[in-house]
Amino acid sequence: MALFAPLVFTGGLFEAELFWRVAWAAVLFSATASAIYLFNDVIDAPADKLHPFKSKRPIASGKLPVATALFVSVAVLFMALALAAELSWFFLWALMGYAGLHFAYALSLKKIPIVDVITIAAGFVLRVYAGALVINAHMNVWFMLTVVSAALFLAVGKRRSELTLLSGLGTAIGHRQVLGHYTPTLLDVYTGMFANTTWLTYALFSFEHPLIVPNRQKLVNILAVLPRTLSAQKLLMITVPVV
């Protein structure tokens, strides 16, 4: 869904051609992510056996052979990359960057504290960039800072939930060694910090960005009959409380 963010915030959601380009890009991104998840599950299979829920996954439980999982992973990845090249070369590079980053994460980056969180967040940011590249959209700097802050918030939240769940079961370090470098207090501080920066940067984005509507002229005609106090072009700010 992150790929649709640039489409929504540029007012092109109801333009059929742009919508279907992004929808197809989302399918290709999902296929690439699925290929990466299969590879990651193969790498994580020994540790997943210690997890109360992940131990039931097909690879960790032994229901899906490792060779089959790797074959499907490679086949799906190359198919997605080949189709991405037909959509946009810039989108292809974004997809390749996403795949390379997450393969590196599966092999080594997830074992390095802080770097693991940044890598997870970078994956979300690349999704949004890919959505912008496929429709050749410009992204406001405050919008990108919102995306980065929200991505870091989600990444830290992922680590916090893992630490809470697995610490209670006494398997946190055995399942994911990097959790031994984090404390609940540290992750709570990070969570609060990135939640605040997400809200602040989105508020600034909504203040700086003009009103987003599919047919702007019709809205301008409606607002023309209202007092100037009610016809401000900062109406996007009413979405700030939602964030």
SEMAR-64500 format. One line per field, with one value per residue: residue number from 1; residue in one letter; x, y, z of N, C-alpha, C, O, CB in turn. Coordinates in pm, whole numbers. Each point is the difference from the previous one (the first is absolute). Glycine has a CB too. Layout:
REM SEMAR-64500
seq	c(NUM; ...);
type	c(A; ...);
n_x	c(X; ...);
n_y	c(Y; ...);
n_z	c(Z; ...);
ca_x	c(X; ...);
ca_y	c(Y; ...);
ca_z	c(Z; ...);
c_x	c(X; ...);
c_y	c(Y; ...);
c_z	c(Z; ...);
o_x	c(X; ...);
o_y	c(Y; ...);
o_z	c(Z; ...);
cb_x	c(X; ...);
cb_y	c(Y; ...);
cb_z	c(Z; ...);
This chain:
REM SEMAR-64500
seq	c(1; 2; 3; 4; 5; 6; 7; 8; 9; 10; 11; 12; 13; 14; 15; 16; 17; 18; 19; 20; 21; 22; 23; 24; 25; 26; 27; 28; 29; 30; 31; 32; 33; 34; 35; 36; 37; 38; 39; 40; 41; 42; 43; 44; 45; 46; 47; 48; 49; 50; 51; 52; 53; 54; 55; 56; 57; 58; 59; 60; 61; 62; 63; 64; 65; 66; 67; 68; 69; 70; 71; 72; 73; 74; 75; 76; 77; 78; 79; 80; 81; 82; 83; 84; 85; 86; 87; 88; 89; 90; 91; 92; 93; 94; 95; 96; 97; 98; 99; 100; 101; 102; 103; 104; 105; 106; 107; 108; 109; 110; 111; 112; 113; 114; 115; 116; 117; 118; 119; 120; 121; 122; 123; 124; 125; 126; 127; 128; 129; 130; 131; 132; 133; 134; 135; 136; 137; 138; 139; 140; 141; 142; 143; 144; 145; 146; 147; 148; 149; 150; 151; 152; 153; 154; 155; 156; 157; 158; 159; 160; 161; 162; 163; 164; 165; 166; 167; 168; 169; 170; 171; 172; 173; 174; 175; 176; 177; 178; 179; 180; 181; 182; 183; 184; 185; 186; 187; 188; 189; 190; 191; 192; 193; 194; 195; 196; 197; 198; 199; 200; 201; 202; 203; 204; 205; 206; 207; 208; 209; 210; 211; 212; 213; 214; 215; 216; 217; 218; 219; 220; 221; 222; 223; 224; 225; 226; 227; 228; 229; 230; 231; 232; 233; 234; 235; 236; 237; 238; 239; 240; 241; 242; 243);
type	c(M; A; L; F; A; P; L; V; F; T; G; G; L; F; E; A; E; L; F; W; R; V; A; W; A; A; V; L; F; S; A; T; A; S; A; I; Y; L; F; N; D; V; I; D; A; P; A; D; K; L; H; P; F; K; S; K; R; P; I; A; S; G; K; L; P; V; A; T; A; L; F; V; S; V; A; V; L; F; M; A; L; A; L; A; A; E; L; S; W; F; F; L; W; A; L; M; G; Y; A; G; L; H; F; A; Y; A; L; S; L; K; K; I; P; I; V; D; V; I; T; I; A; A; G; F; V; L; R; V; Y; A; G; A; L; V; I; N; A; H; M; N; V; W; F; M; L; T; V; V; S; A; A; L; F; L; A; V; G; K; R; R; S; E; L; T; L; L; S; G; L; G; T; A; I; G; H; R; Q; V; L; G; H; Y; T; P; T; L; L; D; V; Y; T; G; M; F; A; N; T; T; W; L; T; Y; A; L; F; S; F; E; H; P; L; I; V; P; N; R; Q; K; L; V; N; I; L; A; V; L; P; R; T; L; S; A; Q; K; L; L; M; I; T; V; P; V; V);
n_x	c(81; 301; -115; -233; 228; 22; -311; -80; 177; -86; -343; 67; -254; -135; 274; -173; 302; 64; -163; 173; 293; -66; -118; 275; 169; -166; 77; 307; -11; -134; 234; 224; -136; -8; 312; 52; -180; 167; 266; -110; -85; 300; 115; -208; 32; 160; -195; -273; 70; -43; -307; -223; -8; 258; -82; -230; 237; -93; 281; -66; -145; 257; -247; 255; 230; 173; -72; -275; 124; 207; -212; -179; 244; 76; -292; -71; 269; -40; -311; 71; 226; -185; -218; 213; 83; -308; -4; 249; 301; -117; -140; 279; 137; -231; 38; 313; -34; -192; 201; 246; -149; -82; 280; 126; -232; 75; 309; -3; -248; -116; 301; -40; -167; -144; -5; -291; -127; 125; -125; -295; 25; 102; -278; -163; 187; -45; -319; 30; 200; -205; -229; 189; 87; -298; -60; 325; -75; 199; 35; -90; 321; -272; -27; 289; -57; -259; 181; 207; -218; -139; 274; 67; -292; 40; 288; -89; -256; 191; 156; -265; -111; 275; 11; -292; 38; 266; -32; -237; 199; 276; 25; 140; 245; -144; -112; 245; 339; -161; -153; 306; -33; -300; 1; -313; 176; 72; -294; -118; 200; -90; -304; 32; 174; -208; -267; 135; 82; -301; -110; 215; -32; -324; 12; 185; -186; -246; 163; 94; -278; -153; -231; 116; -264; 35; -52; 265; -265; -196; 160; -3; -318; -20; 185; -178; -214; 243; 12; 270; -92; -47; 265; 267; 104; -13; -264; 291; -73; -260; 260; 118; -214; 102; 290);
n_y	c(-121; 117; 10; 206; 220; 116; -53; 176; 247; 45; 20; -330; -124; 53; -73; -298; 60; 10; -261; -184; 119; -86; -288; -86; 102; -195; -256; 63; 35; -287; -143; 126; -95; -304; -6; 98; -223; -234; 114; 26; -307; -95; 170; -110; -342; 42; 228; -154; -224; 255; 88; -104; 23; -118; -308; 40; 86; -242; 25; -79; -272; -112; 149; 76; -259; 242; -74; 153; 265; 31; -39; 233; 204; -10; 24; 270; 146; -35; 86; 280; 70; -49; 205; 234; 19; 74; 241; 162; -93; 119; -277; -151; 174; -61; -310; 4; 155; -219; -233; 128; 50; -300; -149; 177; -97; -301; 44; 179; 184; -205; 38; 343; 57; 187; -181; -113; 288; 70; -262; 67; 289; -100; -162; 267; 153; -212; 33; 302; -37; -192; 220; 212; -196; -47; 327; 113; 56; 254; -192; 315; -21; -75; -276; -87; 65; -193; -236; 25; -14; -260; -163; 46; -92; -284; -51; 40; -188; -244; 26; 22; -280; -154; 98; -100; -290; -73; 118; -212; -239; 88; 99; 327; -168; -227; 204; 189; -68; 277; -75; 35; 318; 46; 99; -57; 262; -22; -39; 250; 196; -101; 46; 300; 63; -99; 128; 284; -45; -92; 271; 178; -102; 16; 307; 66; -152; 176; 282; -66; -114; 242; -121; -303; 109; -258; 307; 219; 96; -126; 138; 285; -8; -59; 236; 225; -23; 24; 288; 14; -186; -235; 45; -116; -113; -141; -223; -158; 113; -216; -222; 142; -189; -236; 32);
n_z	c(0; -73; -306; 114; 128; -289; -47; 249; -71; -336; 87; -112; 210; -288; -217; -93; -31; 304; 72; -185; 87; 293; -79; -130; 250; 191; -176; 31; 316; 37; -162; 184; 265; -99; -47; 296; 136; -135; 111; 293; 21; -73; 238; 213; -41; 266; 96; -79; 229; 217; -129; 230; -324; -132; 95; -245; -242; -192; 130; 294; -86; -197; -195; -188; -80; 131; -299; 10; 113; -235; -234; 101; 28; -298; -116; 139; -85; -305; -1; 129; -209; -254; 97; 74; -312; -70; 222; -82; -126; 275; 72; -43; 224; 210; -41; 51; 276; 111; -58; 141; 269; 34; -79; 236; 198; -42; 76; 263; 62; 225; 157; 29; 309; -217; -253; 82; -18; -280; -135; 80; -120; -283; -38; 25; -204; -231; 20; -69; -242; -146; 9; -146; -234; -98; -51; -96; 361; 22; 271; 98; 79; 158; -164; 96; 307; -12; -99; 234; 226; -105; -17; 304; 93; -128; 126; 296; -37; -75; 269; 179; -95; 52; 297; 70; -103; 132; 303; 36; -94; 190; -345; 49; -73; -171; -212; -40; 103; -32; 287; 126; -95; 166; 303; -60; -2; -303; -94; 168; -151; -282; 62; 64; -253; -208; 141; -44; -301; -83; 104; -141; -292; -1; 91; -247; -210; 77; -37; -297; -127; -175; 162; -85; -209; -207; -44; 133; -153; 215; 234; -139; -8; 313; 84; -171; 250; 248; 127; -176; 253; -217; -213; 215; -285; 333; -127; 54; 307; -14; 1; 291; 140; -200; 126);
ca_x	c(-81; 86; 22; -110; 8; 23; -118; -104; 36; 14; -134; -22; -58; -115; 40; 5; 129; 98; -40; 33; 146; 43; -52; 88; 127; -21; 2; 140; 70; -45; 65; 140; 2; -28; 124; 95; -48; 34; 144; 23; -49; 99; 112; -45; -69; 43; -45; -147; -49; -8; -105; -130; -87; 76; 36; -104; 14; 27; 142; 47; -65; 42; -102; 48; 144; 83; 33; -119; -16; 102; -32; -114; 48; 78; -87; -91; 79; 40; -121; -42; 97; -18; -123; 22; 74; -97; -79; 85; 137; 26; -69; 80; 114; -51; -34; 126; 57; -79; 35; 138; 4; -61; 84; 109; -60; -21; 129; 89; -34; -94; 76; 71; -96; -28; 2; -115; -119; 13; -24; -145; -62; 38; -88; -126; 29; 17; -133; -62; 75; -37; -132; 16; 74; -81; -92; 81; -57; 90; -37; 34; 102; -65; -65; 103; 40; -109; 16; 117; -33; -97; 70; 80; -95; -46; 112; 26; -115; 17; 96; -59; -98; 76; 64; -104; -55; 98; 57; -93; 15; 139; 68; 33; 136; 15; -66; 60; 110; 12; -86; 80; 61; -105; -74; -134; 5; 58; -97; -112; 46; 0; -139; -57; 69; -40; -143; -10; 51; -98; -110; 47; 32; -124; -67; 68; -34; -138; -5; 70; -52; -134; -109; 4; -133; 5; -44; 24; -76; -134; 8; 27; -127; -83; 59; -7; -118; 17; 91; 141; 41; -33; 45; 146; 50; 75; -97; 62; 39; -103; 37; 108; -40; -5; 137);
ca_y	c(121; 117; 48; 87; 128; 114; 16; 65; 136; 87; 18; -82; -129; -32; -4; -144; -45; 5; -97; -137; -11; -22; -129; -102; 12; -59; -146; -40; 19; -107; -123; 9; -16; -141; -73; 31; -66; -142; -11; 33; -111; -108; 40; 9; -123; -52; 89; 3; -117; 40; 102; -66; 5; -23; -142; -67; 35; -120; -39; -33; -124; -109; -34; 46; -26; 118; 10; 51; 140; 80; 2; 91; 134; 50; 10; 113; 124; 33; 33; 134; 97; 7; 76; 137; 72; 46; 108; 119; -35; 57; -88; -122; 26; 6; -137; -70; 52; -58; -142; -10; 43; -99; -121; 31; -4; -140; -67; 55; 129; -15; -36; 120; 91; 130; -19; -84; 85; 91; -79; -23; 128; 32; -77; 75; 121; -41; -27; 128; 54; -77; 46; 131; -17; -65; 100; 120; 101; 72; -18; 110; -40; -31; -130; -103; -7; -72; -141; -50; -7; -107; -126; -29; -32; -137; -92; -10; -69; -143; -51; 9; -107; -126; -6; -22; -135; -107; 9; -69; -144; -34; -44; 119; -4; -119; 19; 113; 42; 146; 50; 12; 133; 99; -6; 59; 146; 59; -11; 90; 136; 9; -1; 132; 100; -9; 32; 146; 58; -31; 96; 136; 16; -4; 129; 98; -35; 40; 146; 48; -59; 48; -95; -107; -39; -44; 109; 116; 117; -9; 36; 144; 68; -14; 80; 142; 61; -2; 103; -36; -75; -141; -47; -13; -112; -88; -95; -130; -6; -65; -141; -13; -78; -143; -50);
ca_z	c(0; 5; -136; -39; 71; -91; -86; 80; 39; -117; -54; -119; 35; -84; -140; -25; -51; 109; 103; -40; -1; 138; 44; -57; 72; 133; -19; -21; 127; 89; -45; 43; 145; 28; -29; 108; 122; -10; 25; 141; 83; -11; 85; 140; 42; 131; 108; 1; 74; 140; 11; 25; -118; -123; -9; -78; -141; -81; -7; 135; 44; -87; -99; -131; -13; -21; -142; -69; 40; -68; -143; -18; 31; -114; -118; 18; -2; -136; -75; 41; -52; -145; -26; 47; -104; -99; 58; 12; 38; 132; 94; 7; 88; 137; 40; 20; 125; 109; 11; 48; 141; 89; 1; 93; 134; 37; 18; 103; 60; 111; 119; 47; 64; -62; -145; -35; 0; -115; -122; -10; -35; -138; -88; -13; -78; -139; -54; -35; -113; -119; -41; -64; -126; -104; -57; -22; 89; 91; 140; 89; 97; 127; -18; 12; 140; 67; -35; 72; 143; 19; -24; 120; 106; -22; 18; 144; 58; -27; 96; 134; 16; 9; 131; 101; -14; 21; 135; 88; -21; 27; -122; -80; -53; -83; -129; -72; 87; 6; 107; 121; 3; 24; 125; -17; 17; -120; -110; 31; -32; -146; -48; 26; -81; -140; -7; 3; -125; -104; 13; -29; -142; -76; 21; -86; -139; -28; -3; -119; -123; -39; 14; -99; -48; -139; -87; 84; -41; 58; 141; 7; -26; 120; 108; -34; 61; 144; 53; -18; 119; -20; -131; 1; -79; 88; 54; 24; 141; 81; 14; 99; 118; -32; 17);
c_x	c(85; 24; -108; 8; 28; -120; -110; 33; 39; -135; -32; -70; -113; 30; 33; 138; 106; -32; 45; 150; 52; -48; 88; 137; -10; 2; 144; 81; -38; 65; 146; 12; -24; 124; 103; -41; 30; 147; 32; -45; 95; 118; -38; -60; 47; -49; -152; -58; -14; -113; -136; -92; 74; 41; -101; 6; 43; 146; 51; -59; 38; -101; 41; 150; 78; 30; -117; -20; 100; -27; -113; 43; 74; -88; -92; 76; 36; -121; -45; 93; -16; -123; 15; 73; -93; -82; 79; 139; 34; -68; 78; 119; -44; -31; 126; 68; -69; 40; 141; 12; -52; 70; 118; -49; -14; 132; 82; -51; -95; 70; 70; -101; -1; -3; -120; -127; 1; -29; -148; -70; 30; -87; -133; 21; 15; -134; -67; 70; -38; -136; 4; 68; -89; -101; 71; -53; 108; -49; 53; 98; -62; -73; 102; 49; -108; 13; 117; -31; -98; 65; 85; -89; -48; 112; 32; -115; 8; 96; -58; -98; 69; 62; -102; -50; 101; 66; -89; 12; 143; 78; 45; 137; 19; -61; 66; 105; 8; -87; 75; 66; -102; -60; -139; 1; 53; -100; -121; 36; 0; -142; -65; 60; -49; -150; -19; 50; -93; -114; 45; 27; -126; -78; 62; -29; -141; -15; 59; -67; -137; -104; 1; -142; 11; -38; 5; -91; -141; 1; 24; -129; -92; 51; -11; -117; 11; 86; 145; 52; -20; 56; 152; 42; 84; -91; 58; 38; -106; 29; 107; -44; -7; 137; 36);
c_y	c(127; 58; 98; 138; 118; 26; 75; 147; 90; 18; -84; -131; -41; 11; -146; -48; -4; -105; -141; -20; -29; -136; -114; 3; -64; -153; -49; 15; -111; -132; -2; -21; -146; -86; 20; -70; -149; -23; 25; -113; -120; 30; -8; -129; -54; 86; 1; -118; 29; 100; -67; -3; -34; -146; -79; 35; -123; -45; -42; -132; -121; -40; 40; -24; 128; 21; 58; 148; 89; 10; 99; 144; 61; 21; 122; 132; 40; 35; 143; 107; 17; 84; 146; 83; 53; 117; 130; -43; 56; -84; -130; 20; 7; -140; -82; 47; -58; -147; -17; 35; -109; -135; 21; -3; -144; -69; 56; 124; -12; -36; 121; 97; 138; -13; -84; 83; 94; -74; -28; 127; 37; -75; 71; 125; -33; -32; 130; 63; -73; 43; 135; -13; -53; 96; 133; 118; 65; -20; 115; -48; -36; -133; -113; -14; -71; -150; -62; -18; -114; -137; -40; -36; -145; -101; -19; -74; -151; -63; 0; -114; -136; -16; -30; -144; -107; 5; -73; -151; -46; -45; 116; -11; -119; 17; 109; 63; 151; 59; 15; 135; 110; -20; 59; 151; 68; -1; 88; 145; 21; 8; 137; 108; -3; 23; 152; 63; -30; 101; 140; 21; -7; 130; 107; -27; 49; 151; 55; -44; 58; -110; -101; -41; -42; 111; 129; 118; -1; 41; 149; 78; -7; 90; 149; 70; 5; 118; -47; -81; -150; -56; -10; -125; -97; -108; -139; -16; -65; -149; -21; -79; -150; -63; -6);
c_z	c(0; -139; -44; 66; -93; -91; 75; 25; -116; -69; -121; 24; -94; -150; -34; -43; 110; 107; -38; -13; 141; 51; -52; 68; 138; -8; -14; 129; 98; -38; 44; 150; 39; -24; 112; 129; -2; 30; 147; 92; -6; 94; 148; 55; 136; 116; 11; 78; 149; 26; 17; -121; -129; -17; -83; -148; -80; 0; 137; 50; -85; -105; -142; -9; -32; -149; -79; 30; -73; -150; -28; 23; -119; -122; 9; -8; -142; -87; 32; -58; -152; -35; 43; -105; -107; 51; 6; 43; 138; 108; 18; 95; 146; 53; 26; 130; 121; 22; 57; 147; 92; -5; 94; 144; 47; 34; 116; 71; 119; 131; 63; 62; -66; -152; -44; -9; -121; -130; -21; -44; -145; -99; -22; -86; -148; -66; -48; -120; -129; -52; -69; -136; -111; -62; -24; 83; 85; 143; 84; 108; 136; -7; 16; 144; 83; -24; 77; 149; 28; -19; 121; 118; -12; 26; 148; 70; -20; 101; 142; 24; 11; 138; 109; -4; 41; 137; 99; -9; 25; -122; -87; -65; -92; -138; -82; 90; 16; 111; 131; 15; 28; 139; -24; 10; -125; -115; 24; -33; -151; -55; 19; -88; -145; -18; -5; -130; -117; 2; -41; -149; -86; 15; -90; -147; -34; -6; -129; -130; -34; 16; -114; -36; -145; -98; 80; -35; 59; 146; 17; -20; 122; 111; -26; 66; 152; 45; -14; 119; -19; -129; -9; -74; 83; 59; 23; 147; 88; 18; 106; 124; -26; 20; 147);
o_x	c(-46; 23; 23; -73; -70; -31; -65; -85; 41; -9; -96; -3; -20; -91; 96; 49; 74; 90; 55; 49; 85; 72; 30; 60; 95; 52; 38; 87; 84; 38; 51; 89; 61; 29; 69; 85; 36; 36; 79; 65; 12; 46; 80; -38; -84; -43; -54; -112; -69; -29; -28; -84; -52; 31; 28; -80; 65; 27; 67; 67; -32; 23; -41; 75; -49; -3; 20; -31; -37; 20; 8; -42; -28; 13; -14; -50; -20; 9; -37; -46; 10; 4; -59; -25; 26; -51; -49; 15; 73; 56; 9; 29; 71; 27; 5; 59; 64; 20; 22; 72; 58; -6; 40; 72; 33; 5; 67; 22; 2; -63; 60; -88; 104; -93; -56; -82; -102; -62; -51; -87; -87; -29; -52; -84; -49; -19; -56; -66; -14; -21; -79; -36; 15; -49; -63; -20; 97; -121; 120; -11; 48; -10; -28; 26; 31; -16; -12; 34; 17; -33; 0; 35; -6; -23; 22; 23; -41; -28; 25; -2; -43; -5; 28; -13; -32; 44; 49; -31; 29; 101; 32; 13; 70; 56; 22; -33; 42; 28; -41; 46; 37; -2; -17; -71; -55; -17; -58; -83; -48; -29; -63; -70; -31; -43; -83; -61; -12; -39; -72; -42; -9; -61; -72; -17; -21; -87; -50; 10; -83; 34; 17; -72; 80; 63; -98; -43; -51; -89; -56; -23; -71; -78; 10; 4; -87; 76; 26; 92; 77; -12; 57; -68; 76; 25; -59; 18; 29; -61; 30; 75; 17; 11; 112);
o_y	c(106; 120; 82; 91; 100; 116; 88; 87; 114; 65; 29; -86; -118; 1; -57; -101; -98; -65; -72; -111; -87; -68; -95; -105; -63; -66; -101; -82; -50; -79; -102; -72; -50; -91; -94; -52; -58; -90; -72; -28; -74; -88; -40; -6; -33; -53; 12; 8; -72; 34; -101; -90; -74; -44; -112; -50; -89; -119; -103; -74; -113; -95; -63; 58; 87; 113; 83; 79; 108; 106; 80; 91; 113; 101; 74; 97; 116; 86; 75; 104; 111; 80; 90; 120; 105; 80; 105; -79; -64; -20; -53; -88; -48; -31; -78; -80; -35; -43; -81; -66; -26; -77; -91; -43; -32; -86; -75; 15; 85; 0; -12; 49; 47; 47; 24; -20; 20; 56; 12; -3; 52; 50; 2; 33; 74; 25; 7; 51; 63; 10; 27; 69; 38; -25; 100; 110; -65; 4; 27; -112; -90; -72; -101; -111; -71; -81; -110; -102; -75; -95; -116; -86; -72; -107; -112; -79; -77; -106; -91; -59; -85; -108; -79; -65; -90; -103; -64; -72; -120; -68; -20; 20; 9; -48; -17; 72; 49; 110; 75; 35; 117; -111; 82; 68; 101; 100; 54; 75; 102; 78; 52; 88; 105; 46; 50; 94; 80; 53; 69; 101; 69; 48; 81; 93; 59; 51; 97; 67; 17; -118; 36; -56; 57; 14; 40; 72; 105; 71; 63; 101; 96; 68; 80; 121; 56; 55; -120; -81; -81; -120; 3; -103; -80; -49; -80; -112; -39; -66; -114; -86; -80; -112; -39);
o_z	c(-42; -14; -89; -40; 8; -30; -57; -15; 21; -104; -71; -88; -26; -82; 50; 50; 12; 53; 83; 19; 20; 73; 73; 25; 47; 90; 60; 29; 74; 88; 45; 46; 95; 77; 40; 72; 103; 76; 60; 101; 98; 72; 84; 117; 83; 103; 110; 51; 71; 114; -66; -11; -83; -111; -43; -79; 54; 11; 13; 72; 34; -75; -97; 78; -71; -48; -89; -89; -47; -60; -93; -71; -39; -69; -97; -59; -38; -87; -90; -45; -52; -93; -60; -13; -60; -79; -43; 93; 76; 108; 111; 81; 89; 116; 95; 73; 99; 113; 90; 75; 105; 96; 73; 90; 114; 87; 70; 120; 89; 106; 107; -70; -46; -65; -107; -90; -65; -91; -111; -87; -71; -109; -112; -83; -85; -119; -109; -91; -105; -121; -91; -96; -116; -110; -35; -52; 40; 25; 2; 49; 67; 99; 65; 46; 96; 91; 54; 60; 97; 71; 40; 81; 100; 57; 46; 91; 86; 55; 79; 108; 78; 59; 91; 104; 78; 51; 94; 95; -2; 13; -118; -121; -102; -99; -120; 94; 105; 47; 88; 109; 13; 54; -91; -74; -44; -69; -95; -50; -48; -91; -92; -49; -57; -106; -75; -51; -93; -104; -72; -56; -102; -96; -59; -79; -106; -70; -56; -102; 90; 9; -116; 83; -74; -105; 62; 90; 40; 47; 89; 67; 30; 68; 93; 22; 67; -79; 2; -15; 52; -25; -109; 4; -54; 110; 72; 48; 113; 84; 34; 46; 92; 49; 34);
cb_x	c(-131; 87; 92; -67; 149; 274; 124; 34; 33; 247; 108; 201; 81; -54; -5; -288; -133; -55; -252; -267; -72; -76; -263; -181; -44; -186; -265; -105; -78; -257; -207; -42; -142; -269; -113; -35; -217; -217; -32; -92; -246; -114; 4; -3; 56; 244; 258; 116; 178; 274; 164; 106; -85; 51; 84; -63; -6; -214; -33; -45; -156; 111; -132; -259; -4; 104; 135; -74; -46; 145; 66; -117; 45; 189; 23; -100; 112; 189; -31; -50; 149; 106; -75; 32; 172; 42; -78; -214; -8; -36; -230; -98; 44; -123; -216; -33; -5; -211; -173; 6; -87; -209; -109; 37; -156; -207; -69; 159; 31; -110; -28; 267; -72; 201; 308; 192; 93; 232; 277; 100; 107; 264; 160; 9; 161; 246; 34; -1; 204; 157; -16; 48; 192; 78; -129; 74; -314; 178; -121; -214; 118; -14; -142; 42; 103; -135; -83; 118; 20; -149; 3; 142; -67; -142; 70; 110; -96; -15; 163; 30; -124; 52; 147; -54; -113; -5; 57; -121; -214; -173; -168; -156; 13; -57; -235; -180; 80; 21; -154; -7; 136; -48; 231; -24; 90; 245; 136; 7; 191; 244; 47; 28; 231; 231; 25; 90; 246; 97; -25; 142; 236; 52; 19; 198; 172; 8; 65; 200; 211; 72; -152; 295; -194; -116; -51; 279; 184; 32; 143; 257; 93; 25; 146; 104; -50; -99; -204; -59; -135; -193; -259; 79; -78; 134; -116; 68; 107; -106; -89; 18; -145; -196; -48);
cb_y	c(-233; -213; -296; -294; -225; -168; -300; -307; -209; -142; 196; 191; 163; 80; 297; 112; 193; 310; 217; 97; 247; 317; 190; 123; 275; 267; 110; 151; 299; 197; 91; 229; 287; 127; 119; 274; 230; 59; 147; 271; 152; 43; 190; 245; -19; -41; 129; 109; -75; -75; 260; 163; 246; 277; 131; 50; 327; 189; 261; 318; 251; 17; 91; 118; -320; -146; -279; -306; -182; -176; -320; -273; -177; -220; -324; -239; -173; -237; -319; -200; -172; -305; -300; -203; -250; -311; -274; 225; 61; 250; 153; 28; 170; 259; 92; 55; 244; 201; 30; 121; 263; 195; 36; 185; 246; 80; 29; -108; 16; -70; -216; -77; -171; 70; -8; -175; -32; 82; -116; -173; 22; -8; -210; -118; 28; -114; -207; -18; -2; -204; -154; 39; -79; -191; -212; -191; -61; 167; -276; 219; 237; 316; 206; 158; 283; 280; 156; 215; 322; 248; 166; 243; 313; 192; 183; 294; 281; 147; 173; 309; 220; 118; 241; 306; 174; 104; 285; 264; 129; 7; -186; 115; 106; -87; -59; -30; -252; -107; -182; -276; -199; 121; -64; -276; -133; -174; -287; -233; -98; -206; -296; -158; -125; -205; -263; -101; -103; -298; -206; -94; -168; -297; -146; -69; -260; -260; -94; -69; -228; 279; 139; -25; 100; -243; -195; -148; -97; -254; -291; -138; -151; -304; -267; -174; -137; -305; 198; 288; 279; 158; 100; 226; 228; 237; 209; 111; 243; 234; 80; 302; 277; 154; 135);
cb_z	c(162; 218; 36; 10; 192; 35; -66; 124; 193; 75; 158; -2; 262; 266; -44; -112; -236; -96; -23; -138; -216; -33; -70; -245; -173; -21; -170; -269; -112; -56; -243; -235; -68; -139; -287; -179; -84; -247; -296; -157; -138; -312; -267; -158; -323; -215; -145; -271; -241; -94; -76; 244; 200; 126; 266; 283; 9; -152; -204; -25; 50; 262; 275; -92; -7; 275; 111; 101; 272; 233; 72; 144; 280; 158; 73; 202; 263; 111; 90; 255; 237; 68; 90; 249; 104; -12; 177; -36; -318; -210; -177; -316; -275; -162; -230; -323; -218; -165; -284; -303; -179; -127; -312; -267; -160; -233; -312; -252; -312; -270; -203; -109; 260; 260; 107; 202; 317; 217; 138; 267; 309; 184; 192; 308; 286; 176; 263; 332; 259; 204; 279; 322; 249; 231; 151; -180; -35; -203; -32; -92; -185; -53; -220; -282; -122; -117; -283; -227; -77; -150; -287; -164; -93; -226; -268; -99; -126; -300; -226; -112; -207; -305; -170; -122; -263; -294; -151; -117; -164; 210; 124; 273; 308; 304; 223; -227; -175; -292; -200; -123; -172; -301; 230; 167; 290; 143; 53; 231; 256; 85; 147; 282; 206; 67; 200; 299; 180; 119; 258; 285; 143; 126; 297; 252; 118; 182; 306; 234; -42; -169; 235; 5; 236; 183; -198; -66; -250; -207; -37; -152; -273; -132; -48; -239; -259; 80; 161; -122; 90; 156; 9; 214; -146; -57; -187; -284; -150; -165; -273; -128; -17; -214; -256);
